[in-house]
Amino acid sequence: MKNILIIDDEVNIGLLLTRFLTKHGFHVETATSGAKAMELLNANRYDLVLCDYRLEDTDGREMLDRILGIHPQTIVIIITGYSDVKIAVEMVKNGAYDYISKPLYPDEILNTINKALDTADLRVTPEPKTSAPAANGSKTEKSSKNQSGGVLVTNNYVLGDCDAAKELYRQISLVAPTNYSVILFGESGTGKESVANMIHQNSPRKDQPFVPLDCGSLSKELAGSELFGHEKGSFTGAFGQKIGHFEMANGGTLFLDEVANLSYDIQVSLLRVIQERKVKRIGGNKEIDLDVRILVASNENLWEAVQKGRFREDLYHRFNEFSIHIPPLRNRSGDLLVFAEYFLKQTSNELNKHIKGFSTEVIRYFTRYSWPGNIRELKNVVRRAALLTEDGKEIETRSLPLELLELNATPINTQETEPIIVESVKAISYARNDLKSAAQEAELDTIMKVLKEVNFNKTKAAAILNIDRKTLYNKMKAMKLN
């Protein structure tokens, strides 16, 4: 049975939530002040805390820091009024799992709690999963801040904990609840479709269809049929009626990947559909009303395509109500080894193997490689290496693809004054031999050793090192490990 603490100075809300959640199999306790909540938190361990942002003796920001300071693994959900939503989003960035806006709806609360508890089981930790799945039987579809450090997987997308990942999550959190059209920019392999799916799953349309379409290889004729559908006999080869992607996505979200590849004529038709919110199948007469949110993606700058006359400016502005840049893996070096560890764990389970990890030399190759194929390439490299590695062994360089080894052929210059990550335990070499440098190197050696022992779970590492999470983050940042 999961333990939940409700912190709200409105007694009636506490009573109603207690009755409702108790009926659904949770053990619930309540506190009507921050002070009372701290007494309970010091005496008990809770799986999840529902905390009102505005309390008589404190606020949600302070309570979040206190809760995570005592119990870093506890999931915190903030209850907020409409006027405090922006603050709540900031709190999600700082460690809260999610926020719920008033007025409160029991089903929404239950769904959020179940997803939060299910998400907790997806954190990459060295211990086996022990928690039961969500009460609704589904795996989490909602993205969340990983308050314990490490990595979360949402809709098959890896969320890290470096600054770039935090900014990506912040932008997703802001735009997802709206009905804005969004342009997603990012290199191939960065996970644009997964981010689009994440936006959809965190929107009011989450129970409606999410329909992706790769526009990269569509001819003019095929693109029209795929987007708008067609009637039987409307053109050569149209042997039957076809429902287009706009119709399939009606009520939900349509994701158009590599939208810059659509022909100019198709762009004209697409603009008309978006403006009129109606679609007509090719060869048909009936207009179909549409209620579709549109997300698009491109691995090139759409505005530059506009300037070159390859993309309609009016269509660009229709799409560009909000834009998100998904950073390449080379700009997320602080998450690289955590991603690799996750993919290794995932593949080991799939292959029914126990692979101990990566050798020092493999980690050195990983951290020096630019990863032009981004997260997709890293996943494929790890999967290939795991297949070639014997059960019970570490992954060695002989299991890495030739192109990765060749691009790492240049030897490392250990006399550089900037630190270079070369392995997970001994990751730095200082040119100076003074006492201060020796102390820094010893400190880094200790930090990296502990991080590897706990599978790069920063909260557990901080506990072992007897420092708080913020101090650990600051040290890692100073040593260029973030």
C-alpha positions as CSV (number, residue, x, y, z in Angstrom):
1,M,0.0,0.0,0.0
2,K,1.4,3.4,-1.0
3,N,1.6,6.2,1.6
4,I,0.4,9.6,0.6
5,L,0.7,12.9,2.6
6,I,-1.8,15.7,1.8
7,I,-0.6,19.2,2.8
8,D,-3.5,21.8,2.6
9,D,-4.7,24.3,5.1
10,E,-8.3,23.8,3.8
11,V,-9.6,21.1,6.1
12,N,-12.4,20.1,3.8
13,I,-10.1,19.5,0.9
14,G,-8.0,17.2,3.0
15,L,-11.0,15.2,4.2
16,L,-12.4,14.8,0.7
17,L,-9.1,13.7,-0.8
18,T,-8.5,11.4,2.1
19,R,-11.8,9.6,1.6
20,F,-11.4,9.4,-2.1
21,L,-7.8,8.1,-2.1
22,T,-8.4,5.7,0.7
23,K,-11.2,4.1,-1.4
24,H,-8.6,3.6,-4.1
25,G,-6.2,1.6,-1.9
26,F,-3.9,4.3,-0.6
27,H,-2.9,5.1,3.0
28,V,-3.4,8.8,3.5
29,E,-2.4,11.3,6.2
30,T,-3.1,15.0,6.2
31,A,-1.4,18.2,7.5
32,T,-3.0,21.7,7.6
33,S,0.3,23.6,7.9
34,G,3.9,23.4,6.8
35,A,5.0,22.9,10.4
36,K,2.7,19.9,11.0
37,A,3.8,18.4,7.6
38,M,7.4,18.6,8.7
39,E,6.6,16.7,11.9
40,L,5.0,13.9,9.9
41,L,7.8,13.9,7.3
42,N,10.5,13.6,10.0
43,A,8.6,10.7,11.5
44,N,7.4,8.8,8.4
45,R,8.3,8.0,4.9
46,Y,5.8,8.9,2.1
47,D,5.7,7.6,-1.5
48,L,4.0,10.8,-2.6
49,V,3.1,14.2,-1.3
50,L,0.2,16.4,-2.5
51,C,1.1,20.0,-1.4
52,D,-1.0,23.1,-1.8
53,Y,1.2,26.0,-3.0
54,R,-0.3,28.6,-0.7
55,L,-0.1,27.7,3.0
56,E,-0.6,30.0,6.0
57,D,2.9,29.5,7.4
58,T,4.9,28.8,4.2
59,D,4.6,28.2,0.5
60,G,5.1,25.3,-2.0
61,R,8.7,26.3,-2.9
62,E,9.9,26.0,0.6
63,M,8.0,22.8,1.2
64,L,9.4,21.3,-2.0
65,D,13.0,22.0,-0.8
66,R,12.3,20.6,2.7
67,I,10.5,17.4,1.4
68,L,13.3,16.6,-1.1
69,G,15.9,17.5,1.5
70,I,14.6,14.8,3.9
71,H,13.3,12.3,1.4
72,P,14.8,12.8,-2.1
73,Q,12.9,9.8,-3.6
74,T,9.4,11.1,-2.5
75,I,7.3,12.3,-5.4
76,V,5.8,15.8,-4.9
77,I,2.8,17.1,-6.7
78,I,1.8,20.8,-6.3
79,I,-1.8,21.9,-5.9
80,T,-2.1,25.4,-7.4
81,G,-4.6,28.1,-8.3
82,Y,-4.8,29.4,-11.9
83,S,-2.7,32.5,-11.1
84,D,0.2,30.4,-9.8
85,V,0.6,28.1,-12.8
86,K,3.8,29.7,-14.0
87,I,5.3,29.3,-10.5
88,A,4.2,25.7,-10.5
89,V,6.0,25.1,-13.8
90,E,9.1,26.5,-12.3
91,M,8.7,24.1,-9.3
92,V,8.4,21.2,-11.7
93,K,11.8,22.3,-13.1
94,N,13.2,22.3,-9.6
95,G,12.0,18.8,-8.6
96,A,8.3,18.6,-8.4
97,Y,6.8,15.8,-10.5
98,D,3.7,17.8,-11.6
99,Y,1.1,20.3,-10.6
100,I,-2.7,20.1,-10.5
101,S,-4.8,23.3,-10.9
102,K,-7.8,24.1,-8.9
103,P,-10.7,23.3,-9.0
104,L,-9.7,19.8,-8.2
105,Y,-11.2,16.8,-10.1
106,P,-10.9,13.4,-8.3
107,D,-10.3,11.5,-11.5
108,E,-7.6,13.9,-12.7
109,I,-5.9,13.6,-9.3
110,L,-6.1,9.8,-9.3
111,N,-4.7,9.6,-12.8
112,T,-1.8,11.9,-12.0
113,I,-0.9,10.0,-8.8
114,N,-1.0,6.7,-10.6
115,K,1.2,8.0,-13.4
116,A,3.6,9.5,-10.9
117,L,4.0,6.3,-9.0
118,D,4.4,4.3,-12.2
119,T,7.0,6.8,-13.5
120,A,9.0,6.4,-10.3
121,D,9.6,2.8,-11.3
122,L,11.2,3.9,-14.6
123,R,14.1,5.7,-12.9
124,V,17.4,4.1,-13.7
125,T,18.7,2.7,-10.4
126,P,20.9,-0.3,-9.5
127,E,18.1,-1.9,-7.6
128,P,15.4,-4.0,-9.3
129,K,12.0,-2.6,-9.8
130,T,9.7,-3.4,-6.9
131,S,6.7,-1.1,-7.3
132,A,3.5,-2.2,-8.8
133,P,2.3,-0.7,-12.1
134,A,-0.2,2.1,-12.1
135,A,-3.7,1.3,-11.0
136,N,-5.0,2.0,-14.5
137,G,-2.6,-0.7,-15.9
138,S,-0.8,1.6,-18.3
139,K,2.8,2.7,-18.5
140,T,3.4,6.3,-18.0
141,E,2.9,8.6,-20.9
142,K,3.6,11.8,-19.1
143,S,7.0,13.4,-19.0
144,S,8.4,14.4,-15.6
145,K,11.3,15.9,-13.9
146,N,13.6,13.2,-12.6
147,Q,14.0,14.5,-9.1
148,S,16.5,11.8,-8.2
149,G,18.9,12.6,-11.0
150,G,19.6,10.1,-13.7
151,V,17.2,9.5,-16.6
152,L,13.5,9.0,-17.2
153,V,12.1,7.4,-20.3
154,T,8.8,8.8,-21.5
155,N,7.2,7.7,-24.8
156,N,10.5,6.0,-25.6
157,Y,12.3,9.3,-25.2
158,V,15.2,9.7,-22.8
159,L,15.0,12.7,-20.5
160,G,18.3,13.6,-18.9
161,D,19.3,15.9,-16.1
162,C,21.8,18.4,-17.7
163,D,21.0,22.0,-18.2
164,A,20.0,21.5,-21.8
165,A,17.6,18.7,-20.8
166,K,16.0,20.9,-18.1
167,E,15.4,23.7,-20.5
168,L,13.8,21.3,-23.0
169,Y,11.6,20.0,-20.3
170,R,10.7,23.5,-19.2
171,Q,9.5,24.5,-22.7
172,I,7.5,21.3,-23.1
173,S,5.8,21.9,-19.8
174,L,4.9,25.5,-20.8
175,V,3.5,24.7,-24.3
176,A,1.9,21.3,-23.8
177,P,-1.3,22.4,-22.0
178,T,-2.0,25.0,-24.7
179,N,-3.4,24.5,-28.2
180,Y,-0.4,26.2,-29.9
181,S,1.1,24.9,-33.1
182,V,4.8,24.1,-32.5
183,I,7.8,23.8,-34.7
184,L,10.4,21.3,-33.4
185,F,13.9,21.9,-34.6
186,G,16.6,19.3,-34.1
187,E,19.1,17.1,-35.9
188,S,18.2,13.6,-37.0
189,G,18.1,11.2,-34.1
190,T,17.4,13.8,-31.4
191,G,13.9,12.5,-30.8
192,K,11.6,15.1,-32.4
193,E,8.7,12.7,-32.8
194,S,9.0,11.6,-29.2
195,V,9.0,15.2,-28.0
196,A,5.9,15.8,-30.1
197,N,4.3,12.8,-28.5
198,M,5.3,14.1,-25.1
199,I,3.6,17.4,-25.8
200,H,0.5,15.6,-26.9
201,Q,0.4,13.3,-23.8
202,N,0.6,16.4,-21.6
203,S,-2.2,18.2,-23.4
204,P,-6.0,18.2,-23.0
205,R,-6.0,16.1,-26.2
206,K,-4.1,13.2,-24.6
207,D,-7.0,10.8,-24.8
208,Q,-7.4,11.5,-28.5
209,P,-5.3,10.3,-31.4
210,F,-1.6,11.2,-31.9
211,V,-1.0,10.8,-35.7
212,P,2.6,11.1,-37.1
213,L,3.4,11.5,-40.7
214,D,7.0,11.5,-42.2
215,C,6.9,14.0,-45.1
216,G,10.5,13.4,-46.0
217,S,10.0,11.0,-48.9
218,L,6.5,11.8,-50.0
219,S,5.9,12.7,-53.7
220,K,3.4,15.5,-54.5
221,E,0.6,12.9,-55.4
222,L,1.3,10.7,-52.4
223,A,1.5,13.6,-50.0
224,G,-1.9,14.9,-50.9
225,S,-3.4,11.5,-50.5
226,E,-1.7,10.9,-47.1
227,L,-2.6,14.3,-45.7
228,F,-6.2,14.8,-47.1
229,G,-7.3,11.3,-48.1
230,H,-8.9,10.4,-51.4
231,E,-12.1,8.9,-52.9
232,K,-12.2,5.8,-55.0
233,G,-11.2,6.5,-58.6
234,S,-10.0,10.0,-58.0
235,F,-6.7,9.2,-59.7
236,T,-4.9,6.3,-61.3
237,G,-4.3,3.7,-58.7
238,A,-7.0,5.0,-56.3
239,F,-8.8,1.6,-56.1
240,G,-10.6,2.5,-52.9
241,Q,-11.4,5.3,-50.4
242,K,-8.6,6.4,-48.2
243,I,-8.9,8.4,-44.9
244,G,-6.2,11.1,-44.7
245,H,-4.0,11.9,-41.7
246,F,-6.0,15.0,-40.9
247,E,-9.1,13.0,-40.5
248,M,-7.4,10.3,-38.5
249,A,-6.0,13.0,-36.1
250,N,-9.4,14.8,-35.7
251,G,-9.8,15.8,-32.1
252,G,-6.2,15.0,-31.4
253,T,-2.7,16.0,-32.6
254,L,-1.2,15.7,-36.1
255,F,2.6,15.6,-36.2
256,L,4.3,16.4,-39.6
257,D,7.9,15.4,-39.6
258,E,10.4,16.9,-42.1
259,V,7.7,19.3,-43.2
260,A,10.1,21.4,-45.3
261,N,10.2,18.5,-47.9
262,L,6.5,19.1,-48.9
263,S,6.1,20.5,-52.4
264,Y,5.0,24.1,-52.8
265,D,1.6,23.0,-54.2
266,I,1.0,20.8,-51.2
267,Q,2.0,23.7,-49.0
268,V,-0.8,25.8,-50.6
269,S,-3.4,23.1,-49.9
270,L,-2.1,22.6,-46.4
271,L,-2.4,26.3,-45.7
272,R,-6.0,26.3,-46.9
273,V,-6.9,23.4,-44.6
274,I,-5.3,25.0,-41.6
275,Q,-7.0,28.4,-42.2
276,E,-10.5,27.0,-42.9
277,R,-10.2,24.1,-40.4
278,K,-11.9,21.9,-43.0
279,V,-10.6,19.1,-45.3
280,K,-11.9,17.7,-48.5
281,R,-10.6,14.3,-49.8
282,I,-9.1,14.3,-53.2
283,G,-11.9,13.7,-55.7
284,G,-14.5,14.3,-53.1
285,N,-17.1,17.0,-52.5
286,K,-17.8,16.8,-48.8
287,E,-16.0,19.1,-46.5
288,I,-15.1,17.6,-43.1
289,D,-14.8,19.9,-40.1
290,L,-11.5,19.6,-38.3
291,D,-10.3,20.1,-34.7
292,V,-6.6,19.3,-34.9
293,R,-3.5,20.5,-33.1
294,I,-0.6,20.6,-35.5
295,L,3.0,20.0,-34.5
296,V,5.7,20.0,-37.2
297,A,9.4,19.2,-37.2
298,S,12.4,19.9,-39.4
299,N,16.1,19.2,-39.2
300,E,16.8,22.4,-41.1
301,N,16.0,26.0,-40.3
302,L,12.5,26.6,-41.7
303,W,13.0,30.4,-41.7
304,E,16.0,29.9,-44.0
305,A,13.8,27.8,-46.3
306,V,11.4,30.7,-46.4
307,Q,14.1,33.1,-47.3
308,K,15.2,30.7,-50.1
309,G,11.7,30.5,-51.5
310,R,11.3,26.8,-50.7
311,F,8.7,27.2,-47.9
312,R,5.7,29.5,-47.7
313,E,6.1,32.4,-45.3
314,D,2.4,32.4,-44.4
315,L,2.5,28.7,-43.6
316,Y,5.6,29.2,-41.5
317,H,3.9,31.8,-39.4
318,R,0.8,29.5,-39.0
319,F,3.1,26.8,-37.6
320,N,5.4,29.1,-35.5
321,E,3.2,29.9,-32.6
322,F,5.9,28.4,-30.5
323,S,9.2,26.7,-31.3
324,I,11.5,24.3,-29.5
325,H,15.1,23.4,-30.3
326,I,16.0,19.9,-29.3
327,P,19.7,19.9,-28.4
328,P,22.1,17.3,-30.0
329,L,23.7,14.7,-27.8
330,R,27.1,16.4,-28.1
331,N,25.6,19.3,-26.2
332,R,24.3,17.0,-23.4
333,S,27.6,15.4,-22.4
334,G,26.5,15.4,-18.7
335,D,23.8,12.9,-19.7
336,L,25.8,10.7,-22.1
337,L,26.9,7.9,-19.8
338,V,23.5,7.9,-18.0
339,F,21.8,7.4,-21.4
340,A,24.3,4.6,-22.3
341,E,23.7,2.9,-19.0
342,Y,19.9,3.0,-19.5
343,F,20.1,1.5,-23.0
344,L,22.5,-1.2,-21.8
345,K,20.1,-2.1,-19.0
346,Q,17.2,-2.2,-21.5
347,T,19.0,-4.3,-24.0
348,S,20.4,-6.7,-21.3
349,N,16.9,-7.4,-20.2
350,E,15.8,-8.0,-23.8
351,L,18.7,-10.4,-24.5
352,N,18.3,-12.0,-21.0
353,K,22.0,-11.2,-20.3
354,H,23.8,-9.7,-17.3
355,I,26.3,-7.3,-18.8
356,K,28.4,-5.6,-16.1
357,G,28.8,-2.3,-17.8
358,F,31.3,-0.5,-20.0
359,S,35.1,-0.8,-19.8
360,T,37.1,2.3,-19.1
361,E,38.3,2.4,-22.7
362,V,34.8,2.2,-24.1
363,I,33.7,5.1,-21.8
364,R,36.7,7.1,-23.1
365,Y,35.6,6.5,-26.7
366,F,32.0,7.4,-25.9
367,T,33.0,10.7,-24.3
368,R,35.3,11.8,-27.1
369,Y,32.9,10.9,-30.0
370,S,30.6,13.6,-31.5
371,W,27.6,11.3,-32.0
372,P,26.3,12.7,-35.3
373,G,23.4,10.4,-35.1
374,N,22.5,11.6,-31.6
375,I,20.5,9.5,-29.2
376,R,19.3,7.1,-31.9
377,E,23.0,6.3,-32.8
378,L,24.0,5.8,-29.2
379,K,21.1,3.4,-28.6
380,N,22.1,1.4,-31.7
381,V,25.8,1.3,-30.7
382,V,24.9,0.0,-27.3
383,R,22.4,-2.6,-28.6
384,R,25.0,-3.8,-31.1
385,A,27.8,-4.0,-28.4
386,A,25.5,-5.8,-26.0
387,L,24.7,-8.4,-28.6
388,L,28.4,-9.0,-29.2
389,T,29.3,-9.1,-25.5
390,E,29.4,-12.4,-23.5
391,D,27.0,-12.8,-20.6
392,G,28.6,-11.6,-17.3
393,K,31.3,-9.5,-19.1
394,E,31.9,-5.8,-19.6
395,I,31.5,-4.2,-23.0
396,E,34.9,-3.8,-24.6
397,T,36.1,-1.7,-27.6
398,R,36.1,-4.8,-29.9
399,S,32.3,-4.6,-29.7
400,L,32.2,-1.0,-31.0
401,P,31.5,-0.2,-34.6
402,L,34.5,0.7,-36.8
403,E,33.5,4.3,-37.5
404,L,33.4,5.1,-33.9
405,L,36.8,3.7,-33.3
406,E,38.3,5.4,-36.3
407,L,37.0,8.8,-35.3
408,N,38.6,8.4,-31.9
409,A,42.0,7.5,-33.3
410,T,43.6,10.8,-32.2
411,P,45.4,10.3,-28.8
412,I,44.3,12.3,-25.8
413,N,46.5,15.2,-24.8
414,T,46.6,14.8,-21.0
415,Q,48.5,18.1,-20.6
416,E,45.5,20.3,-21.5
417,T,44.6,22.7,-18.8
418,E,40.8,22.1,-19.3
419,P,39.7,18.8,-17.8
420,I,38.6,16.0,-20.2
421,I,36.4,13.1,-19.2
422,V,38.2,10.0,-20.2
423,E,36.6,7.4,-18.0
424,S,34.0,7.0,-15.3
425,V,36.4,6.9,-12.3
426,K,39.6,8.7,-13.3
427,A,38.3,11.4,-15.5
428,I,40.7,14.3,-15.3
429,S,44.3,15.2,-15.6
430,Y,45.7,18.5,-14.3
431,A,48.9,20.0,-15.8
432,R,49.9,21.5,-12.5
433,N,51.3,19.4,-9.6
434,D,50.4,21.8,-6.7
435,L,48.6,20.7,-3.6
436,K,45.3,22.4,-4.7
437,S,45.3,20.5,-8.0
438,A,46.0,17.2,-6.3
439,A,43.1,17.8,-3.9
440,Q,40.8,18.7,-6.8
441,E,41.8,15.5,-8.6
442,A,41.2,13.4,-5.5
443,E,37.8,14.9,-5.0
444,L,36.8,14.3,-8.6
445,D,38.1,10.7,-8.4
446,T,35.9,10.1,-5.4
447,I,32.8,11.8,-7.0
448,M,33.1,9.8,-10.2
449,K,33.7,6.5,-8.3
450,V,30.5,7.0,-6.2
451,L,28.5,8.1,-9.3
452,K,29.4,4.9,-11.1
453,E,28.6,2.8,-8.1
454,V,25.0,4.3,-7.9
455,N,24.5,4.2,-11.7
456,F,24.9,8.0,-11.9
457,N,21.9,8.6,-9.5
458,K,22.9,12.0,-8.2
459,T,20.6,12.0,-5.2
460,K,22.1,8.7,-4.0
461,A,25.6,9.9,-4.8
462,A,25.1,13.1,-2.7
463,A,23.8,11.0,0.2
464,I,26.9,8.7,0.1
465,L,29.2,11.7,-0.2
466,N,27.4,13.3,2.8
467,I,26.7,16.5,0.8
468,D,23.4,17.9,-0.4
469,R,22.3,17.7,-4.0
470,K,22.9,21.3,-4.8
471,T,26.5,21.0,-3.6
472,L,27.0,18.0,-5.8
473,Y,25.6,19.7,-8.8
474,N,27.8,22.7,-8.2
475,K,30.9,20.6,-7.9
476,M,30.0,18.6,-11.1
477,K,29.4,21.9,-12.9
478,A,32.8,23.3,-11.8
479,M,34.5,20.2,-12.9
480,K,32.6,20.3,-16.2
481,L,30.8,17.0,-15.5
482,N,27.3,18.5,-16.1
